Structures are given as C-alpha cells and as structure tokens.
Amino acid sequence: MEPNSHQDRKTILKNHFTEPKRAEIDQQFDAMAEDKAYQTLQTEMAESFEKSDWEALLFGEIDQSSPANNDCK
C-alpha cells in the first residue's frame, strides 16, 4: 500500500510503533486475568477499602444534597 499523503505516512508510522505496544499491554492484561496471586491481592485490597468507600459515597450524597452546596451550582 502506497501512502497518498503526508498524513497517510504519519498514520502508517504511528500504527507501526503503537500496535506492538498495544499487543504487549494486552498480553500483560491477559496474564493478570490468569494470575491467581494477583486476583487474590486485588480482592483483598478492594475488601480493605469497602467500608471507607461506602462511607465516602454516603458522605458525598449527604454533601451534594445540602442546601449550602446547591448555592454553588
């Protein structure tokens, strides 16, 4: 395929250099999906933040519904 313009050449070169990086990242994500130790760690981390995440959500909802906060909108 012969590039028709400078933009075509630029796009071809960009794809040439970004596609291998994307493939490498995809391989790393695939490996993470199969890694039991990684999955266990991520589950433990999510569980350790469960209470604080819920509290932040509740406080955020309370803050957003307060009349003082509505004046800023």
CHARMM-style PDB file with segment names, atoms N, HN, CA, C and O in Angstrom:
ATOM      1  N   MET     1       0.848  -1.188   0.000  1.00  0.00      PROA
ATOM      2  CA  MET     1       0.000   0.000   0.000  1.00  0.00      PROA
ATOM      3  C   MET     1       0.883   1.238   0.000  1.00  0.00      PROA
ATOM      4  O   MET     1       1.707   1.430   0.895  1.00  0.00      PROA
ATOM      5  N   GLU     2       0.706   2.048  -0.984  1.00  0.00      PROA
ATOM      6  HN  GLU     2       0.037   1.891  -1.711  1.00  0.00      PROA
ATOM      7  CA  GLU     2       1.485   3.278  -1.125  1.00  0.00      PROA
ATOM      8  C   GLU     2       0.746   4.419  -0.431  1.00  0.00      PROA
ATOM      9  O   GLU     2      -0.414   4.678  -0.753  1.00  0.00      PROA
ATOM     10  N   PRO     3       1.386   5.104   0.509  1.00  0.00      PROA
ATOM     11  CA  PRO     3       0.718   6.232   1.165  1.00  0.00      PROA
ATOM     12  C   PRO     3       0.445   7.353   0.171  1.00  0.00      PROA
ATOM     13  O   PRO     3       1.286   7.662  -0.673  1.00  0.00      PROA
ATOM     14  N   ASN     4      -0.734   7.959   0.275  1.00  0.00      PROA
ATOM     15  HN  ASN     4      -1.417   7.708   0.961  1.00  0.00      PROA
ATOM     16  CA  ASN     4      -1.135   9.015  -0.657  1.00  0.00      PROA
ATOM     17  C   ASN     4      -0.718  10.406  -0.201  1.00  0.00      PROA
ATOM     18  O   ASN     4      -0.576  11.311  -1.023  1.00  0.00      PROA
ATOM     19  N   SER     5      -0.528  10.578   1.062  1.00  0.00      PROA
ATOM     20  HN  SER     5      -0.643   9.843   1.730  1.00  0.00      PROA
ATOM     21  CA  SER     5      -0.219  11.915   1.558  1.00  0.00      PROA
ATOM     22  C   SER     5       0.682  11.822   2.773  1.00  0.00      PROA
ATOM     23  O   SER     5       0.967  10.744   3.295  1.00  0.00      PROA
ATOM     24  N   HSD     6       1.117  12.994   3.201  1.00  0.00      PROA
ATOM     25  HN  HSD     6       0.885  13.870   2.777  1.00  0.00      PROA
ATOM     26  CA  HSD     6       1.933  13.066   4.416  1.00  0.00      PROA
ATOM     27  C   HSD     6       1.164  12.505   5.606  1.00  0.00      PROA
ATOM     28  O   HSD     6       1.733  11.806   6.444  1.00  0.00      PROA
ATOM     29  N   GLN     7      -0.131  12.813   5.679  1.00  0.00      PROA
ATOM     30  HN  GLN     7      -0.593  13.381   4.998  1.00  0.00      PROA
ATOM     31  CA  GLN     7      -0.952  12.327   6.789  1.00  0.00      PROA
ATOM     32  C   GLN     7      -1.036  10.804   6.763  1.00  0.00      PROA
ATOM     33  O   GLN     7      -0.978  10.166   7.814  1.00  0.00      PROA
ATOM     34  N   ASP     8      -1.172  10.216   5.578  1.00  0.00      PROA
ATOM     35  HN  ASP     8      -1.219  10.735   4.724  1.00  0.00      PROA
ATOM     36  CA  ASP     8      -1.202   8.754   5.464  1.00  0.00      PROA
ATOM     37  C   ASP     8       0.097   8.149   5.982  1.00  0.00      PROA
ATOM     38  O   ASP     8       0.077   7.166   6.723  1.00  0.00      PROA
ATOM     39  N   ARG     9       1.211   8.730   5.598  1.00  0.00      PROA
ATOM     40  HN  ARG     9       1.228   9.528   4.997  1.00  0.00      PROA
ATOM     41  CA  ARG     9       2.518   8.232   6.064  1.00  0.00      PROA
ATOM     42  C   ARG     9       2.620   8.336   7.588  1.00  0.00      PROA
ATOM     43  O   ARG     9       3.097   7.427   8.267  1.00  0.00      PROA
ATOM     44  N   LYS    10       2.160   9.461   8.088  1.00  0.00      PROA
ATOM     45  HN  LYS    10       1.772  10.199   7.536  1.00  0.00      PROA
ATOM     46  CA  LYS    10       2.195   9.683   9.541  1.00  0.00      PROA
ATOM     47  C   LYS    10       1.350   8.629  10.261  1.00  0.00      PROA
ATOM     48  O   LYS    10       1.773   8.078  11.277  1.00  0.00      PROA
ATOM     49  N   THR    11       0.164   8.354   9.735  1.00  0.00      PROA
ATOM     50  HN  THR    11      -0.180   8.801   8.910  1.00  0.00      PROA
ATOM     51  CA  THR    11      -0.722   7.359  10.336  1.00  0.00      PROA
ATOM     52  C   THR    11      -0.101   5.967  10.277  1.00  0.00      PROA
ATOM     53  O   THR    11      -0.160   5.216  11.251  1.00  0.00      PROA
ATOM     54  N   ILE    12       0.492   5.625   9.142  1.00  0.00      PROA
ATOM     55  HN  ILE    12       0.540   6.235   8.351  1.00  0.00      PROA
ATOM     56  CA  ILE    12       1.129   4.314   8.993  1.00  0.00      PROA
ATOM     57  C   ILE    12       2.276   4.156   9.986  1.00  0.00      PROA
ATOM     58  O   ILE    12       2.405   3.111  10.624  1.00  0.00      PROA
ATOM     59  N   LEU    13       3.104   5.180  10.121  1.00  0.00      PROA
ATOM     60  HN  LEU    13       2.999   6.029   9.603  1.00  0.00      PROA
ATOM     61  CA  LEU    13       4.221   5.113  11.072  1.00  0.00      PROA
ATOM     62  C   LEU    13       3.720   5.028  12.512  1.00  0.00      PROA
ATOM     63  O   LEU    13       4.248   4.265  13.321  1.00  0.00      PROA
ATOM     64  N   LYS    14       2.700   5.816  12.819  1.00  0.00      PROA
ATOM     65  HN  LYS    14       2.270   6.436  12.162  1.00  0.00      PROA
ATOM     66  CA  LYS    14       2.141   5.785  14.177  1.00  0.00      PROA
ATOM     67  C   LYS    14       1.630   4.386  14.498  1.00  0.00      PROA
ATOM     68  O   LYS    14       1.927   3.845  15.564  1.00  0.00      PROA
ATOM     69  N   ASN    15       0.869   3.803  13.589  1.00  0.00      PROA
ATOM     70  HN  ASN    15       0.628   4.243  12.724  1.00  0.00      PROA
ATOM     71  CA  ASN    15       0.352   2.450  13.807  1.00  0.00      PROA
ATOM     72  C   ASN    15       1.475   1.431  13.914  1.00  0.00      PROA
ATOM     73  O   ASN    15       1.395   0.486  14.698  1.00  0.00      PROA
ATOM     74  N   HSD    16       2.509   1.625  13.132  1.00  0.00      PROA
ATOM     75  HN  HSD    16       2.574   2.393  12.494  1.00  0.00      PROA
ATOM     76  CA  HSD    16       3.648   0.700  13.151  1.00  0.00      PROA
ATOM     77  C   HSD    16       4.297   0.652  14.540  1.00  0.00      PROA
ATOM     78  O   HSD    16       4.730  -0.407  14.995  1.00  0.00      PROA
ATOM     79  N   PHE    17       4.358   1.799  15.201  1.00  0.00      PROA
ATOM     80  HN  PHE    17       4.006   2.660  14.832  1.00  0.00      PROA
ATOM     81  CA  PHE    17       5.010   1.848  16.503  1.00  0.00      PROA
ATOM     82  C   PHE    17       4.063   1.613  17.675  1.00  0.00      PROA
ATOM     83  O   PHE    17       4.504   1.159  18.730  1.00  0.00      PROA
ATOM     84  N   THR    18       2.776   1.910  17.518  1.00  0.00      PROA
ATOM     85  HN  THR    18       2.418   2.279  16.660  1.00  0.00      PROA
ATOM     86  CA  THR    18       1.857   1.740  18.644  1.00  0.00      PROA
ATOM     87  C   THR    18       1.266   0.339  18.729  1.00  0.00      PROA
ATOM     88  O   THR    18       0.983  -0.139  19.828  1.00  0.00      PROA
ATOM     89  N   GLU    19       1.075  -0.321  17.607  1.00  0.00      PROA
ATOM     90  HN  GLU    19       1.305   0.067  16.715  1.00  0.00      PROA
ATOM     91  CA  GLU    19       0.467  -1.660  17.637  1.00  0.00      PROA
ATOM     92  C   GLU    19       1.270  -2.660  18.462  1.00  0.00      PROA
ATOM     93  O   GLU    19       0.670  -3.394  19.248  1.00  0.00      PROA
ATOM     94  N   PRO    20       2.593  -2.729  18.328  1.00  0.00      PROA
ATOM     95  CA  PRO    20       3.339  -3.676  19.190  1.00  0.00      PROA
ATOM     96  C   PRO    20       3.191  -3.357  20.678  1.00  0.00      PROA
ATOM     97  O   PRO    20       3.122  -4.270  21.501  1.00  0.00      PROA
ATOM     98  N   LYS    21       3.143  -2.078  21.025  1.00  0.00      PROA
ATOM     99  HN  LYS    21       3.199  -1.337  20.356  1.00  0.00      PROA
ATOM    100  CA  LYS    21       2.958  -1.697  22.423  1.00  0.00      PROA
ATOM    101  C   LYS    21       1.586  -2.143  22.920  1.00  0.00      PROA
ATOM    102  O   LYS    21       1.455  -2.652  24.033  1.00  0.00      PROA
ATOM    103  N   ARG    22       0.571  -1.949  22.089  1.00  0.00      PROA
ATOM    104  HN  ARG    22       0.677  -1.535  21.185  1.00  0.00      PROA
ATOM    105  CA  ARG    22      -0.774  -2.385  22.474  1.00  0.00      PROA
ATOM    106  C   ARG    22      -0.823  -3.895  22.657  1.00  0.00      PROA
ATOM    107  O   ARG    22      -1.445  -4.393  23.595  1.00  0.00      PROA
ATOM    108  N   ALA    23      -0.169  -4.618  21.762  1.00  0.00      PROA
ATOM    109  HN  ALA    23       0.336  -4.213  21.000  1.00  0.00      PROA
ATOM    110  CA  ALA    23      -0.157  -6.077  21.861  1.00  0.00      PROA
ATOM    111  C   ALA    23       0.535  -6.519  23.149  1.00  0.00      PROA
ATOM    112  O   ALA    23       0.085  -7.454  23.812  1.00  0.00      PROA
ATOM    113  N   GLU    24       1.626  -5.846  23.498  1.00  0.00      PROA
ATOM    114  HN  GLU    24       1.991  -5.086  22.960  1.00  0.00      PROA
ATOM    115  CA  GLU    24       2.337  -6.177  24.740  1.00  0.00      PROA
ATOM    116  C   GLU    24       1.461  -5.904  25.958  1.00  0.00      PROA
ATOM    117  O   GLU    24       1.413  -6.715  26.884  1.00  0.00      PROA
ATOM    118  N   ILE    25       0.772  -4.774  25.963  1.00  0.00      PROA
ATOM    119  HN  ILE    25       0.811  -4.115  25.211  1.00  0.00      PROA
ATOM    120  CA  ILE    25      -0.118  -4.440  27.078  1.00  0.00      PROA
ATOM    121  C   ILE    25      -1.253  -5.447  27.172  1.00  0.00      PROA
ATOM    122  O   ILE    25      -1.610  -5.882  28.266  1.00  0.00      PROA
ATOM    123  N   ASP    26      -1.822  -5.820  26.030  1.00  0.00      PROA
ATOM    124  HN  ASP    26      -1.532  -5.467  25.140  1.00  0.00      PROA
ATOM    125  CA  ASP    26      -2.888  -6.830  26.028  1.00  0.00      PROA
ATOM    126  C   ASP    26      -2.395  -8.151  26.600  1.00  0.00      PROA
ATOM    127  O   ASP    26      -3.119  -8.816  27.341  1.00  0.00      PROA
ATOM    128  N   GLN    27      -1.167  -8.535  26.263  1.00  0.00      PROA
ATOM    129  HN  GLN    27      -0.579  -7.995  25.662  1.00  0.00      PROA
ATOM    130  CA  GLN    27      -0.602  -9.777  26.805  1.00  0.00      PROA
ATOM    131  C   GLN    27      -0.454  -9.684  28.320  1.00  0.00      PROA
ATOM    132  O   GLN    27      -0.704 -10.656  29.033  1.00  0.00      PROA
ATOM    133  N   GLN    28      -0.050  -8.523  28.805  1.00  0.00      PROA
ATOM    134  HN  GLN    28       0.153  -7.734  28.226  1.00  0.00      PROA
ATOM    135  CA  GLN    28       0.093  -8.345  30.247  1.00  0.00      PROA
ATOM    136  C   GLN    28      -1.259  -8.429  30.949  1.00  0.00      PROA
ATOM    137  O   GLN    28      -1.364  -9.035  32.016  1.00  0.00      PROA
ATOM    138  N   PHE    29      -2.292  -7.831  30.365  1.00  0.00      PROA
ATOM    139  HN  PHE    29      -2.208  -7.339  29.499  1.00  0.00      PROA
ATOM    140  CA  PHE    29      -3.635  -7.933  30.947  1.00  0.00      PROA
ATOM    141  C   PHE    29      -4.130  -9.377  30.931  1.00  0.00      PROA
ATOM    142  O   PHE    29      -4.742  -9.839  31.894  1.00  0.00      PROA
ATOM    143  N   ASP    30      -3.864 -10.086  29.836  1.00  0.00      PROA
ATOM    144  HN  ASP    30      -3.367  -9.710  29.053  1.00  0.00      PROA
ATOM    145  CA  ASP    30      -4.251 -11.497  29.764  1.00  0.00      PROA
ATOM    146  C   ASP    30      -3.573 -12.301  30.871  1.00  0.00      PROA
ATOM    147  O   ASP    30      -4.198 -13.159  31.493  1.00  0.00      PROA
ATOM    148  N   ALA    31      -2.302 -12.021  31.112  1.00  0.00      PROA
ATOM    149  HN  ALA    31      -1.794 -11.324  30.606  1.00  0.00      PROA
ATOM    150  CA  ALA    31      -1.569 -12.722  32.169  1.00  0.00      PROA
ATOM    151  C   ALA    31      -2.158 -12.391  33.541  1.00  0.00      PROA
ATOM    152  O   ALA    31      -2.260 -13.269  34.398  1.00  0.00      PROA
ATOM    153  N   MET    32      -2.542 -11.146  33.752  1.00  0.00      PROA
ATOM    154  HN  MET    32      -2.460 -10.433  33.055  1.00  0.00      PROA
ATOM    155  CA  MET    32      -3.131 -10.752  35.031  1.00  0.00      PROA
ATOM    156  C   MET    32      -4.456 -11.471  35.261  1.00  0.00      PROA
ATOM    157  O   MET    32      -4.787 -11.821  36.394  1.00  0.00      PROA
ATOM    158  N   ALA    33      -5.208 -11.691  34.196  1.00  0.00      PROA
ATOM    159  HN  ALA    33      -4.939 -11.408  33.276  1.00  0.00      PROA
ATOM    160  CA  ALA    33      -6.504 -12.369  34.324  1.00  0.00      PROA
ATOM    161  C   ALA    33      -6.343 -13.815  34.771  1.00  0.00      PROA
ATOM    162  O   ALA    33      -7.260 -14.387  35.360  1.00  0.00      PROA
ATOM    163  N   GLU    34      -5.193 -14.406  34.499  1.00  0.00      PROA
ATOM    164  HN  GLU    34      -4.448 -13.940  34.020  1.00  0.00      PROA
ATOM    165  CA  GLU    34      -4.942 -15.795  34.865  1.00  0.00      PROA
ATOM    166  C   GLU    34      -4.121 -15.934  36.151  1.00  0.00      PROA
ATOM    167  O   GLU    34      -3.950 -17.043  36.657  1.00  0.00      PROA
ATOM    168  N   ASP    35      -3.620 -14.833  36.675  1.00  0.00      PROA
ATOM    169  HN  ASP    35      -3.759 -13.932  36.264  1.00  0.00      PROA
ATOM    170  CA  ASP    35      -2.720 -14.853  37.834  1.00  0.00      PROA
ATOM    171  C   ASP    35      -3.534 -14.868  39.127  1.00  0.00      PROA
ATOM    172  O   ASP    35      -4.096 -13.850  39.531  1.00  0.00      PROA
ATOM    173  N   LYS    36      -3.587 -16.020  39.760  1.00  0.00      PROA
ATOM    174  HN  LYS    36      -3.129 -16.847  39.432  1.00  0.00      PROA
ATOM    175  CA  LYS    36      -4.396 -16.178  40.987  1.00  0.00      PROA
ATOM    176  C   LYS    36      -3.878 -15.305  42.130  1.00  0.00      PROA
ATOM    177  O   LYS    36      -4.671 -14.755  42.894  1.00  0.00      PROA
ATOM    178  N   ALA    37      -2.558 -15.174  42.254  1.00  0.00      PROA
ATOM    179  HN  ALA    37      -1.914 -15.621  41.634  1.00  0.00      PROA
ATOM    180  CA  ALA    37      -1.994 -14.345  43.325  1.00  0.00      PROA
ATOM    181  C   ALA    37      -2.396 -12.882  43.126  1.00  0.00      PROA
ATOM    182  O   ALA    37      -2.741 -12.192  44.086  1.00  0.00      PROA
ATOM    183  N   TYR    38      -2.351 -12.418  41.889  1.00  0.00      PROA
ATOM    184  HN  TYR    38      -2.071 -12.979  41.110  1.00  0.00      PROA
ATOM    185  CA  TYR    38      -2.759 -11.044  41.587  1.00  0.00      PROA
ATOM    186  C   TYR    38      -4.239 -10.845  41.901  1.00  0.00      PROA
ATOM    187  O   TYR    38      -4.619  -9.840  42.501  1.00  0.00      PROA
ATOM    188  N   GLN    39      -5.068 -11.796  41.498  1.00  0.00      PROA
ATOM    189  HN  GLN    39      -4.759 -12.613  41.010  1.00  0.00      PROA
ATOM    190  CA  GLN    39      -6.500 -11.694  41.757  1.00  0.00      PROA
ATOM    191  C   GLN    39      -6.799 -11.676  43.250  1.00  0.00      PROA
ATOM    192  O   GLN    39      -7.659 -10.925  43.710  1.00  0.00      PROA
ATOM    193  N   THR    40      -6.090 -12.502  43.999  1.00  0.00      PROA
ATOM    194  HN  THR    40      -5.391 -13.112  43.626  1.00  0.00      PROA
ATOM    195  CA  THR    40      -6.271 -12.533  45.449  1.00  0.00      PROA
ATOM    196  C   THR    40      -5.899 -11.190  46.060  1.00  0.00      PROA
ATOM    197  O   THR    40      -6.630 -10.662  46.898  1.00  0.00      PROA
ATOM    198  N   LEU    41      -4.761 -10.636  45.643  1.00  0.00      PROA
ATOM    199  HN  LEU    41      -4.167 -11.065  44.962  1.00  0.00      PROA
ATOM    200  CA  LEU    41      -4.311  -9.344  46.159  1.00  0.00      PROA
ATOM    201  C   LEU    41      -5.325  -8.255  45.839  1.00  0.00      PROA
ATOM    202  O   LEU    41      -5.653  -7.440  46.701  1.00  0.00      PROA
ATOM    203  N   GLN    42      -5.822  -8.237  44.613  1.00  0.00      PROA
ATOM    204  HN  GLN    42      -5.556  -8.900  43.913  1.00  0.00      PROA
ATOM    205  CA  GLN    42      -6.796  -7.213  44.224  1.00  0.00      PROA
ATOM    206  C   GLN    42      -8.095  -7.345  45.023  1.00  0.00      PROA
ATOM    207  O   GLN    42      -8.693  -6.339  45.404  1.00  0.00      PROA
ATOM    208  N   THR    43      -8.525  -8.559  45.273  1.00  0.00      PROA
ATOM    209  HN  THR    43      -8.040  -9.377  44.964  1.00  0.00      PROA
ATOM    210  CA  THR    43      -9.734  -8.784  46.072  1.00  0.00      PROA
ATOM    211  C   THR    43      -9.517  -8.305  47.503  1.00  0.00      PROA
ATOM    212  O   THR    43     -10.387  -7.656  48.084  1.00  0.00      PROA
ATOM    213  N   GLU    44      -8.364  -8.623  48.064  1.00  0.00      PROA
ATOM    214  HN  GLU    44      -7.657  -9.150  47.592  1.00  0.00      PROA
ATOM    215  CA  GLU    44      -8.060  -8.178  49.427  1.00  0.00      PROA
ATOM    216  C   GLU    44      -8.018  -6.658  49.509  1.00  0.00      PROA
ATOM    217  O   GLU    44      -8.529  -6.071  50.463  1.00  0.00      PROA
ATOM    218  N   MET    45      -7.418  -6.027  48.523  1.00  0.00      PROA
ATOM    219  HN  MET    45      -7.004  -6.504  47.748  1.00  0.00      PROA
ATOM    220  CA  MET    45      -7.351  -4.558  48.524  1.00  0.00      PROA
ATOM    221  C   MET    45      -8.747  -3.954  48.421  1.00  0.00      PROA
ATOM    222  O   MET    45      -9.071  -3.015  49.148  1.00  0.00      PROA
ATOM    223  N   ALA    46      -9.565  -4.480  47.534  1.00  0.00      PROA
ATOM    224  HN  ALA    46      -9.302  -5.243  46.943  1.00  0.00      PROA
ATOM    225  CA  ALA    46     -10.930  -3.967  47.375  1.00  0.00      PROA
ATOM    226  C   ALA    46     -11.718  -4.130  48.665  1.00  0.00      PROA
ATOM    227  O   ALA    46     -12.447  -3.225  49.071  1.00  0.00      PROA
ATOM    228  N   GLU    47     -11.571  -5.285  49.309  1.00  0.00      PROA
ATOM    229  HN  GLU    47     -10.979  -6.020  48.979  1.00  0.00      PROA
ATOM    230  CA  GLU    47     -12.278  -5.521  50.567  1.00  0.00      PROA
ATOM    231  C   GLU    47     -11.785  -4.599  51.675  1.00  0.00      PROA
ATOM    232  O   GLU    47     -12.571  -4.177  52.523  1.00  0.00      PROA
ATOM    233  N   SER    48     -10.489  -4.281  51.677  1.00  0.00      PROA
ATOM    234  HN  SER    48      -9.850  -4.623  50.988  1.00  0.00      PROA
ATOM    235  CA  SER    48      -9.955  -3.413  52.727  1.00  0.00      PROA
ATOM    236  C   SER    48     -10.474  -1.976  52.600  1.00  0.00      PROA
ATOM    237  O   SER    48     -10.511  -1.239  53.586  1.00  0.00      PROA
ATOM    238  N   PHE    49     -10.873  -1.583  51.396  1.00  0.00      PROA
ATOM    239  HN  PHE    49     -10.843  -2.181  50.596  1.00  0.00      PROA
ATOM    240  CA  PHE    49     -11.409  -0.234  51.183  1.00  0.00      PROA
ATOM    241  C   PHE    49     -12.932  -0.203  51.156  1.00  0.00      PROA
ATOM    242  O   PHE    49     -13.526   0.858  50.963  1.00  0.00      PROA
ATOM    243  N   GLU    50     -13.559  -1.340  51.344  1.00  0.00      PROA
ATOM    244  HN  GLU    50     -13.076  -2.201  51.501  1.00  0.00      PROA
ATOM    245  CA  GLU    50     -15.010  -1.414  51.211  1.00  0.00      PROA
ATOM    246  C   GLU    50     -15.731  -0.463  52.165  1.00  0.00      PROA
ATOM    247  O   GLU    50     -16.636   0.257  51.745  1.00  0.00      PROA
ATOM    248  N   LYS    51     -15.347  -0.450  53.432  1.00  0.00      PROA
ATOM    249  HN  LYS    51     -14.611  -1.035  53.773  1.00  0.00      PROA
ATOM    250  CA  LYS    51     -16.022   0.390  54.417  1.00  0.00      PROA
ATOM    251  C   LYS    51     -15.791   1.875  54.113  1.00  0.00      PROA
ATOM    252  O   LYS    51     -16.738   2.662  54.121  1.00  0.00      PROA
ATOM    253  N   SER    52     -14.553   2.255  53.848  1.00  0.00      PROA
ATOM    254  HN  SER    52     -13.784   1.616  53.841  1.00  0.00      PROA
ATOM    255  CA  SER    52     -14.275   3.670  53.588  1.00  0.00      PROA
ATOM    256  C   SER    52     -14.900   4.131  52.276  1.00  0.00      PROA
ATOM    257  O   SER    52     -15.330   5.280  52.171  1.00  0.00      PROA
ATOM    258  N   ASP    53     -14.956   3.256  51.276  1.00  0.00      PROA
ATOM    259  HN  ASP    53     -14.606   2.323  51.362  1.00  0.00      PROA
ATOM    260  CA  ASP    53     -15.619   3.615  50.019  1.00  0.00      PROA
ATOM    261  C   ASP    53     -17.099   3.878  50.258  1.00  0.00      PROA
ATOM    262  O   ASP    53     -17.655   4.846  49.738  1.00  0.00      PROA
ATOM    263  N   TRP    54     -17.727   3.027  51.035  1.00  0.00      PROA
ATOM    264  HN  TRP    54     -17.275   2.241  51.458  1.00  0.00      PROA
ATOM    265  CA  TRP    54     -19.155   3.186  51.330  1.00  0.00      PROA
ATOM    266  C   TRP    54     -19.391   4.481  52.112  1.00  0.00      PROA
ATOM    267  O   TRP    54     -20.338   5.216  51.833  1.00  0.00      PROA
ATOM    268  N   GLU    55     -18.524   4.754  53.092  1.00  0.00      PROA
ATOM    269  HN  GLU    55     -17.754   4.157  53.319  1.00  0.00      PROA
ATOM    270  CA  GLU    55     -18.671   5.981  53.874  1.00  0.00      PROA
ATOM    271  C   GLU    55     -18.495   7.211  52.985  1.00  0.00      PROA
ATOM    272  O   GLU    55     -19.240   8.183  53.112  1.00  0.00      PROA
ATOM    273  N   ALA    56     -17.517   7.171  52.093  1.00  0.00      PROA
ATOM    274  HN  ALA    56     -16.911   6.382  51.990  1.00  0.00      PROA
ATOM    275  CA  ALA    56     -17.295   8.300  51.191  1.00  0.00      PROA
ATOM    276  C   ALA    56     -18.504   8.513  50.286  1.00  0.00      PROA
ATOM    277  O   ALA    56     -18.891   9.652  50.022  1.00  0.00      PROA
ATOM    278  N   LEU    57     -19.092   7.441  49.820  1.00  0.00      PROA
ATOM    279  HN  LEU    57     -18.778   6.516  50.034  1.00  0.00      PROA
ATOM    280  CA  LEU    57     -20.286   7.547  48.989  1.00  0.00      PROA
ATOM    281  C   LEU    57     -21.430   8.186  49.776  1.00  0.00      PROA
ATOM    282  O   LEU    57     -22.107   9.086  49.281  1.00  0.00      PROA
ATOM    283  N   LEU    58     -21.636   7.715  50.999  1.00  0.00      PROA
ATOM    284  HN  LEU    58     -21.085   6.983  51.401  1.00  0.00      PROA
ATOM    285  CA  LEU    58     -22.717   8.267  51.812  1.00  0.00      PROA
ATOM    286  C   LEU    58     -22.480   9.733  52.135  1.00  0.00      PROA
ATOM    287  O   LEU    58     -23.398  10.545  52.022  1.00  0.00      PROA
ATOM    288  N   PHE    59     -21.255  10.087  52.537  1.00  0.00      PROA
ATOM    289  HN  PHE    59     -20.510   9.427  52.629  1.00  0.00      PROA
ATOM    290  CA  PHE    59     -20.962  11.479  52.867  1.00  0.00      PROA
ATOM    291  C   PHE    59     -21.068  12.355  51.624  1.00  0.00      PROA
ATOM    292  O   PHE    59     -21.493  13.507  51.716  1.00  0.00      PROA
ATOM    293  N   GLY    60     -20.695  11.835  50.483  1.00  0.00      PROA
ATOM    294  HN  GLY    60     -20.349  10.899  50.408  1.00  0.00      PROA
ATOM    295  CA  GLY    60     -20.819  12.589  49.240  1.00  0.00      PROA
ATOM    296  C   GLY    60     -22.261  12.860  48.900  1.00  0.00      PROA
ATOM    297  O   GLY    60     -22.597  13.953  48.445  1.00  0.00      PROA
ATOM    298  N   GLU    61     -23.122  11.878  49.113  1.00  0.00      PROA
ATOM    299  HN  GLU    61     -22.848  10.990  49.483  1.00  0.00      PROA
ATOM    300  CA  GLU    61     -24.548  12.072  48.836  1.00  0.00      PROA
ATOM    301  C   GLU    61     -25.142  13.080  49.799  1.00  0.00      PROA
ATOM    302  O   GLU    61     -25.960  13.909  49.400  1.00  0.00      PROA
ATOM    303  N   ILE    62     -24.748  13.023  51.048  1.00  0.00      PROA
ATOM    304  HN  ILE    62     -24.083  12.350  51.372  1.00  0.00      PROA
ATOM    305  CA  ILE    62     -25.244  13.979  52.043  1.00  0.00      PROA
ATOM    306  C   ILE    62     -24.766  15.376  51.675  1.00  0.00      PROA
ATOM    307  O   ILE    62     -25.550  16.324  51.713  1.00  0.00      PROA
ATOM    308  N   ASP    63     -23.482  15.521  51.318  1.00  0.00      PROA
ATOM    309  HN  ASP    63     -22.845  14.751  51.287  1.00  0.00      PROA
ATOM    310  CA  ASP    63     -22.913  16.813  50.964  1.00  0.00      PROA
ATOM    311  C   ASP    63     -23.587  17.388  49.722  1.00  0.00      PROA
ATOM    312  O   ASP    63     -23.849  18.590  49.671  1.00  0.00      PROA
ATOM    313  N   GLN    64     -23.873  16.560  48.727  1.00  0.00      PROA
ATOM    314  HN  GLN    64     -23.661  15.584  48.769  1.00  0.00      PROA
ATOM    315  CA  GLN    64     -24.492  17.037  47.494  1.00  0.00      PROA
ATOM    316  C   GLN    64     -25.937  17.477  47.713  1.00  0.00      PROA
ATOM    317  O   GLN    64     -26.449  18.319  46.975  1.00  0.00      PROA
ATOM    318  N   SER    65     -26.591  16.914  48.719  1.00  0.00      PROA
ATOM    319  HN  SER    65     -26.175  16.230  49.318  1.00  0.00      PROA
ATOM    320  CA  SER    65     -27.989  17.276  48.950  1.00  0.00      PROA
ATOM    321  C   SER    65     -28.143  18.437  49.927  1.00  0.00      PROA
ATOM    322  O   SER    65     -29.262  18.893  50.164  1.00  0.00      PROA
ATOM    323  N   SER    66     -27.043  18.923  50.496  1.00  0.00      PROA
ATOM    324  HN  SER    66     -26.134  18.553  50.303  1.00  0.00      PROA
ATOM    325  CA  SER    66     -27.156  20.021  51.457  1.00  0.00      PROA
ATOM    326  C   SER    66     -27.443  21.341  50.740  1.00  0.00      PROA
ATOM    327  O   SER    66     -26.919  21.573  49.650  1.00  0.00      PROA
ATOM    328  N   PRO    67     -28.262  22.203  51.331  1.00  0.00      PROA
ATOM    329  CA  PRO    67     -28.613  23.487  50.698  1.00  0.00      PROA
ATOM    330  C   PRO    67     -27.399  24.358  50.435  1.00  0.00      PROA
ATOM    331  O   PRO    67     -27.368  25.067  49.430  1.00  0.00      PROA
ATOM    332  N   ALA    68     -26.406  24.327  51.297  1.00  0.00      PROA
ATOM    333  HN  ALA    68     -26.431  23.751  52.114  1.00  0.00      PROA
ATOM    334  CA  ALA    68     -25.217  25.153  51.116  1.00  0.00      PROA
ATOM    335  C   ALA    68     -24.484  24.761  49.841  1.00  0.00      PROA
ATOM    336  O   ALA    68     -23.949  25.619  49.139  1.00  0.00      PROA
ATOM    337  N   ASN    69     -24.460  23.483  49.545  1.00  0.00      PROA
ATOM    338  HN  ASN    69     -24.894  22.786  50.115  1.00  0.00      PROA
ATOM    339  CA  ASN    69     -23.770  23.020  48.350  1.00  0.00      PROA
ATOM    340  C   ASN    69     -24.534  23.384  47.089  1.00  0.00      PROA
ATOM    341  O   ASN    69     -23.921  23.575  46.039  1.00  0.00      PROA
ATOM    342  N   ASN    70     -25.841  23.483  47.162  1.00  0.00      PROA
ATOM    343  HN  ASN    70     -26.339  23.327  48.015  1.00  0.00      PROA
ATOM    344  CA  ASN    70     -26.650  23.821  45.989  1.00  0.00      PROA
ATOM    345  C   ASN    70     -26.470  25.265  45.562  1.00  0.00      PROA
ATOM    346  O   ASN    70     -26.730  25.601  44.407  1.00  0.00      PROA
ATOM    347  N   ASP    71     -26.022  26.139  46.484  1.00  0.00      PROA
ATOM    348  HN  ASP    71     -25.811  25.866  47.422  1.00  0.00      PROA
ATOM    349  CA  ASP    71     -25.796  27.548  46.147  1.00  0.00      PROA
ATOM    350  C   ASP    71     -24.643  27.708  45.173  1.00  0.00      PROA
ATOM    351  O   ASP    71     -24.594  28.695  44.439  1.00  0.00      PROA
ATOM    352  N   CYS    72     -23.713  26.762  45.149  1.00  0.00      PROA
ATOM    353  HN  CYS    72     -23.753  25.960  45.745  1.00  0.00      PROA
ATOM    354  CA  CYS    72     -22.526  26.848  44.310  1.00  0.00      PROA
ATOM    355  C   CYS    72     -22.827  26.502  42.850  1.00  0.00      PROA
ATOM    356  O   CYS    72     -22.008  26.770  41.971  1.00  0.00      PROA
ATOM    357  N   LYS    73     -23.975  25.919  42.590  1.00  0.00      PROA
ATOM    358  HN  LYS    73     -24.641  25.701  43.305  1.00  0.00      PROA
ATOM    359  CA  LYS    73     -24.282  25.447  41.231  1.00  0.00      PROA
ATOM    360  C   LYS    73     -24.832  26.532  40.339  1.00  0.00      PROA
ATOM    361  OT1 LYS    73     -25.133  26.279  39.173  1.00  0.00      PROA
TER     362      LYS     73
END
